[in-house]
Amino acid sequence: MAKKAFASIALLATAAVAVSGCAGGGAADADNTIDGEVTGDIKVVTWRTDLVEDGTFEKYAEEFNKEYPDVNVTFEGITDYAGEMQTRMSTTNYGDVIGIPAIQPDQFDQFLEPLGETADFEDTYRFLPAASFEGTQYGIAFGGNSNGVVYNKKVWEEAGVTDLPTTEQEWLDALQLIKDNTDAIPLYTNYKDGWPLTQSFGNLGAITNDPDASTKMAEDPAPWTEGKDQYAIDSLLYESVAAGLTEEDPLTTNWEQSKVDLGTGKIAAMTLGSWAISQMQAAAEENGGSADDIGFMAFPANVDGTQYAVIGGDYNLAVSRHSQAKAAAWAWIQWVVEDSGYTETQGMISPVIDKDLPESLQGFAEAGVELIEMNPAPAGKEGLINEVADDSQIDLYGPIYRQKLVDIARGAADGDKDSYFAELNERWGASVENLAG
């Protein structure tokens, strides 16, 4: 899986595919509908190149054909999926089943076959809003992820941490125990690679249990104020670094090595999405550790004693408007989402509501963590938070301002938490006012 799988989710709706001479129109055959005969040739175009290369998708096709013998399924994996699909979507030849790329919702009907009324899917599937427009559903998530903290259970136990933290102070106390009682780095920032620093932004809404947190932040003149989500997210990073509870030299961090080090107990924790669990488990087993040592906890915050974790869907699978075998494409989507075992083996959250959480997230259930999905922005405000971020030059989905936060916390740049948060509020607030004006 792409290393930034979950981080990319928030970006999928931020850019529109350029439309040039490709508006509307599926096959002319009136019988070619998603409710038609399940037969024909379909090509599945996917970002999961690894599952194409290792034969996993071919095995899925063999199982699918036991139920639908008249369908021939082929696969194409694209390494730069987001980039190449931007180009392909200006043609009519972009596969029969695709993961919806960066298309604005009001463009869905130009490229994708409608699957039905969203209301008819709400009792069956999670993660519907991202692929819905004006009450019509155009895609079903292939799986979902949660945000939180990946950690090495063995290290935390050896350090004497008996209860997982639910506040910032409990977090800092736990990391201090790890520093005092083990040889592990308590929290690893992956500062040099940069993108892992962005992962904590996915906890927006979890701190205050607010599914509208993203929309509200777009209109909030001071989100780096105590009591708000963004303050809590960035304060946790700042205070961890300031207390000396992170790697000694952040300029030399290494993502690939960090997976091995967390898996083998040289690192105690990293703030990442649940997509990373399977990678850490594999790294542990390949280097003398145990997959059982890898745990996942919610962001250390609570509302009246209850912790929350934001979950969101990965790419949504959709039927091309131009497919010549729409019923077969739709049958594949339903089968692979519900019956293939994909989410179970990948440690992802199934979009099927009735299915249990993956084993890697069972700790959430045991700890009473409640899952929340973020609400989509209302009409006319879909890209507002990105516009404010661009105008203020605060890269919410990038590492630059967070790297400066780390630098200030470790004494490598001037200022302190209060002064930097005040600067961020000033810049953000000016852009909120400017764009509202």
Rosetta blueprint (number, residue, H / E / L):
1 M L
2 A L
3 K L
4 K L
5 A H
6 F H
7 A H
8 S H
9 I H
10 A L
11 L L
12 L L
13 A L
14 T L
15 A L
16 A L
17 V L
18 A L
19 V L
20 S L
21 G L
22 C L
23 A L
24 G L
25 G L
26 G L
27 A L
28 A L
29 D L
30 A L
31 D L
32 N L
33 T L
34 I L
35 D L
36 G L
37 E L
38 V L
39 T L
40 G E
41 D E
42 I E
43 K E
44 V E
45 V E
46 T E
47 W L
48 R L
49 T H
50 D H
51 L H
52 V H
53 E H
54 D L
55 G L
56 T H
57 F H
58 E H
59 K H
60 Y H
61 A H
62 E H
63 E H
64 F H
65 N H
66 K H
67 E H
68 Y L
69 P L
70 D L
71 V E
72 N E
73 V E
74 T E
75 F E
76 E E
77 G E
78 I L
79 T L
80 D L
81 Y H
82 A H
83 G H
84 E H
85 M H
86 Q H
87 T H
88 R H
89 M L
90 S L
91 T L
92 T L
93 N L
94 Y L
95 G L
96 D L
97 V E
98 I E
99 G E
100 I L
101 P L
102 A L
103 I L
104 Q L
105 P H
106 D H
107 Q H
108 F H
109 D H
110 Q H
111 F H
112 L E
113 E L
114 P L
115 L L
116 G E
117 E E
118 T H
119 A H
120 D H
121 F L
122 E L
123 D L
124 T L
125 Y E
126 R L
127 F L
128 L L
129 P H
130 A H
131 A H
132 S E
133 F E
134 E L
135 G L
136 T E
137 Q E
138 Y L
139 G L
140 I E
141 A E
142 F L
143 G L
144 G E
145 N E
146 S E
147 N E
148 G L
149 V E
150 V E
151 Y E
152 N E
153 K H
154 K H
155 V H
156 W H
157 E H
158 E H
159 A H
160 G L
161 V L
162 T L
163 D L
164 L L
165 P L
166 T L
167 T L
168 E H
169 Q H
170 E H
171 W H
172 L H
173 D H
174 A H
175 L H
176 Q H
177 L H
178 I H
179 K H
180 D H
181 N H
182 T L
183 D L
184 A L
185 I E
186 P E
187 L E
188 Y L
189 T L
190 N L
191 Y L
192 K L
193 D L
194 G L
195 W H
196 P H
197 L H
198 T H
199 Q H
200 S H
201 F H
202 G H
203 N H
204 L L
205 G L
206 A L
207 I L
208 T L
209 N L
210 D L
211 P L
212 D L
213 A H
214 S H
215 T H
216 K H
217 M H
218 A L
219 E L
220 D L
221 P L
222 A L
223 P L
224 W L
225 T L
226 E L
227 G L
228 K L
229 D H
230 Q H
231 Y H
232 A H
233 I H
234 D H
235 S H
236 L H
237 L H
238 Y H
239 E H
240 S H
241 V H
242 A H
243 A L
244 G L
245 L L
246 T E
247 E L
248 E L
249 D L
250 P H
251 L H
252 T H
253 T L
254 N L
255 W H
256 E H
257 Q H
258 S H
259 K H
260 V H
261 D H
262 L H
263 G H
264 T L
265 G L
266 K L
267 I E
268 A E
269 A E
270 M E
271 T L
272 L L
273 G E
274 S H
275 W H
276 A H
277 I H
278 S H
279 Q H
280 M H
281 Q H
282 A H
283 A H
284 A H
285 E H
286 E H
287 N L
288 G L
289 G L
290 S L
291 A H
292 D H
293 D H
294 I E
295 G E
296 F E
297 M E
298 A L
299 F L
300 P L
301 A L
302 N L
303 V E
304 D L
305 G L
306 T E
307 Q L
308 Y E
309 A E
310 V E
311 I E
312 G E
313 G E
314 D L
315 Y L
316 N E
317 L E
318 A E
319 V E
320 S E
321 R L
322 H L
323 S L
324 Q L
325 A L
326 K H
327 A H
328 A H
329 A H
330 W H
331 A H
332 W H
333 I H
334 Q H
335 W H
336 V H
337 V H
338 E H
339 D L
340 S L
341 G L
342 Y H
343 T H
344 E H
345 T H
346 Q H
347 G L
348 M L
349 I E
350 S L
351 P L
352 V E
353 I L
354 D L
355 K L
356 D L
357 L L
358 P L
359 E H
360 S H
361 L H
362 Q H
363 G H
364 F H
365 A H
366 E H
367 A H
368 G L
369 V L
370 E E
371 L E
372 I E
373 E E
374 M L
375 N L
376 P L
377 A L
378 P L
379 A L
380 G L
381 K L
382 E L
383 G L
384 L H
385 I H
386 N H
387 E H
388 V H
389 A H
390 D H
391 D H
392 S H
393 Q L
394 I L
395 D L
396 L L
397 Y L
398 G L
399 P L
400 I H
401 Y H
402 R H
403 Q H
404 K H
405 L H
406 V H
407 D H
408 I H
409 A H
410 R L
411 G L
412 A L
413 A L
414 D L
415 G L
416 D L
417 K H
418 D H
419 S H
420 Y H
421 F H
422 A H
423 E H
424 L H
425 N H
426 E H
427 R H
428 W H
429 G H
430 A H
431 S H
432 V H
433 E H
434 N H
435 L H
436 A H
437 G L
